[in-house]
């Protein structure tokens, strides 16, 4: 498969044991891939990826008796690319709107990277719709803000976010040379386990998805809001709003060698959780533990979701 070719499902609707469809929520249309029957588990991807990052977890969750749904966030993959609406509060309403559109009373939210940031946010904003919370490779938004502003090592690790604040340049860099930068980021942010870094087909899929018109711009917009709003009233209000504790059982997963989000930055997010909270560090993994060691990640995830009384 080359970048100039398209698979049966195009660059987004990739074939597999799942089914694809679109759902309407929060004034936009969202692409989802779903598999299985049972309690809903909604999977939220991060940057620079799309729903396909959960290709290993969808069948594992379905086999364990869950309805597993991976959605493309606003502006990415097969979802609508709207001109506005990329602040975390609105993106979290996209997530909770999809839960309602799927006809479910609630969901266990599983979010990685930016998807994790939105999962934290949704659990605070719409607690009745979030049954359980699983976050990978992302601290609580208040922890993220404090680390980026006061911890030089974290600020340097997240230098790509500062770079995103420039107009137009980041978008051009992301799509240059058939989105070669996407492949570089996935390799650089992974740990030493070769499973993801040597998977040229997977990296090519992510590159092709980034080349869909407007995807690069829409992927960057949430990070622009996160930084540019730090001193603005809307950002200060959001940070104050996130003081409200998370009141659902929370599983926090992290790779010990994550070069983008330091363990020190992510650890301690439990101070914002007034419910059972479990911290799990994956030794030797980087920023994408669900792809670097999918079996270990899926086992941890399924066991915790099936545990009727997860420990603190």
N, C-alpha and C positions, 0 to 999 in steps of 0.2 A: 504494500500500500504506500503510495506517495502522496505528497501534499496536494498534488493536482488532481488526484482521484477522489471520488466520493464513495463511501461505503454504502451499503443498502439503505441505511438510515440517515445518510448525509453526515455532516460533521457533528451533529448533536444526537439524533435519534438512533443511537447505535444499537445493533441487534444484541439480543441476550434473552434470558429466561423471563425478563420483565416485560411489561406493556407500557406503551407511551400514550399520553393524552394531554390535553390542555384543560386548565381550570381557571375560572374567573375569580378574582379576589382583589379587594382594595383598589378598584378602578383600573386593573390591568389584567393581562392574561399570562398565566404561568405554565410552563411545561413541567410535567412530572413523569418519572418512571416509577412504576409500582409493581409489587410482587407480594403474594401471600394474603392470608386472612387472619384476623385477630385484632388485638389492641393496636392502635396506630402508633408507629414510630416514624417521625418525620426527620429526614436527614438534610442538613444544610451545609453546602460546600463553602470553601474558602477561595482565596486568590492564589495562583492564577488558574483556577480550575472551574469545573461545572459539575452537574449531577453525577457524571461518570466516575468521579473520584470514589464513590460509594459502591462500585461494581462488585466488590468482594462482600460487603456487609448486607446488600439487598438479599441475596440467596440465603446467607447465614441467618438473618432475622426471620425470613419467611419460613425456613425450615424449623425454626424454634417456636413458631406459632404466632408470629406478629404480622400485621399489615405494614410492610416496609414501603415507604414512599420517599424518593429523593427528588427534590425540586431544584429547578434553576432559579437563582435569585434574580430579582429585577435587573434587566440590562445584560444578562448573561445567558449563554446557551440558547435554548429555544423560547425563552420568556421575552415579554415586551421590553423594548428599549425606549423608555419614556424620557422626555426632556428634563423632568424634575423628579424628586421623590427619593433621593439617595441618602437621606439622613437616617440614622439608626432607628429612630422612633417609627418612621414610616415603613422602613424595611421590615421591622418587627411586626407591624400591622399586616404586611404582606403575608408573613409566616402564619400568623394567627387567622388571617382571612382564608388561607388555603386549608387550614384545619377545618374551619366551618364549611367551606365549599366541598370538602370530602365527606361531609355528613357525619363527622365524628364529634363527640362531646369534648374530647381532649386528646392530647398526644404526648408521648415522650419525645422531647426534642433532643436531637443529637447534632451538634454543630462543631465544625472545625474552622480554625482561623477566623475570618470575618463571620462565617456562619456561627461560630461560637460566641462572638460578640453579640450577634443578633439573638442567639438563644438566651443568653443572660438577660438581654433587654426584654424579650417577650415574656420571660418568666416573672419579671417585675411588673410589666405593664398589663399583662392579661393572665394573672395567676390561675384563674379558673380553667383556662384552656390548656395549661401545661401540667401534665400528670407527673412527669419526672424530667430531669435535666441532665444531659451529658455534654460536657464541653471538652474539646481537645485543642491543645496548642494555643490557648488564649485565656488570659486572666480576666477576672471581672472588669468591666469597663472603668470603674474607679481605680482599680489597681493598675490597669493599662495607662490611664492618664497620668497617675502619679509617677510611674516608672519612666515613661517617656519624657517627663518634664524634670525629674530630679535624679535619675540614675543615668550617668553618662554612658555606661556600658550598654544599657538597654537602648538608649537613644541612638547609639552607634549601630547596634544590632538591627534596629528598625530604620536604618538610613534610607531604605527604599521609600518609606512613607514620607519622609521629608522631601525626597526627590520628586514625589508625585505632586507636590504643590506647585510646580512650574506649569505654566500653560502650554498645552500642545506637545511639548517635547516628550513627556513620558509616553503619550499615545503613539507617537512616531517611533520611539525606541521599541515599544512592545511589538509592533507589527513589522519592523524592518527585517529583511532577510528571512521572509516566511516565518516571522515570530520566533526567531532563534533565541531571543532573550528569555522567552517562556521556558524553553528547555534548559537554559543556563540556570534559571532560578530554581527550577525543580531539582536539578542536580546539586546545586550549591546548598540548598536548604535541607537536603536529605542527610541522614546519617551514613555511616560506612557500609550498612547492609546494602548489597548490590541489587536487591530485587527491583526497586523502582528506578535507580539511576542507570541501570543497564537495560531497562525496558524501553527500547527505542520506539516501539509501536505506541506505547502509552504516551510518551513525550510528544510524539508526532500528533496524536489525537488532541492533546492540549494546545499545541501550536495551531492546528487547523481551527479549533474552536475560537481561539483569540482573533483569528483573521476574519471572522464574520464581521461585516461592517458595524461600527459603533461599539463593539464589545470592549475594545481597549479603553475607550473614554468612559463607558458606563462602569467598568470594573474599578477604575481609579476614583470615580466620584465619591464613594463612601469614605475613602481615606482623606480626600480633600476636606470633606465636611468635618471629620474627626479632628483635624489639625486646625483648620481655619475658624472653627467655632469655639476653640478653647477659651478665648477672651470675649466672645460674643454672648449676648443674653440667651440665645437659644441653646448654646453649648453649656453655659453655666446652669441653665434650668434643667437640661438633660442630666448633667452630673449630679445635681441636687436630687432629681427624681430617682436616680439609681442608688441613693442612700437606703431606699426601702429594701428590706431584706428579702432574699429568695426564700420561700416557704415550702419548697418541694424537695424531695430527696435528690441529691446532686452527686454525680460522678465526675471527677475532674481528672482527665488523662493528659499525660505530657511525656514527650521524648526527652531523655536526659541530655542528649546532644543537640537539642534544638538550637540552631544558631540565630534564629529570627526572634523568638520569644524566649528569653532566658528563664530557666527554672526558678530562679530567685524572684523574677517578676510575677510568674504565674502562681507560685506557692503562696499561701496566705489568703487566697480568694475566699476561703471558707469563712472568713470573718463576716462576709455579707450573706451567709446562708444560715437561716434559723430552722434547720431541718437536718436529717442525717446527711453527712458530707463525707465522701470517700476520695482521697487523693491517691492516684496510681501513677508511678513514674516507670516508664518503659526504658530499661537500661540499654544504652547503645543505639537508640533510635533518634531521628531528627524531627523535622517539622511535620512530617506526614506519617505518623505511626500507623494509621489505618491502611496505608498502602505499602509501607516498608515491611511490616510484619502483620498482614491482615488476619492470620489465624489467631495470633495472640490478642490482637485488638478485638476481634469479633467474639472470642471466648470471654474476655473480660466484660464486654458490653452485654452479651446475652445473659451471662450468669447474673450480672447486677440487675438487669431489667426483670429477670424472673424471680429474683429474691424478694419475697413478700415484705421482709423487714430489713432493708439495707442498713448496715451499721454506720455509726458516726465516724 
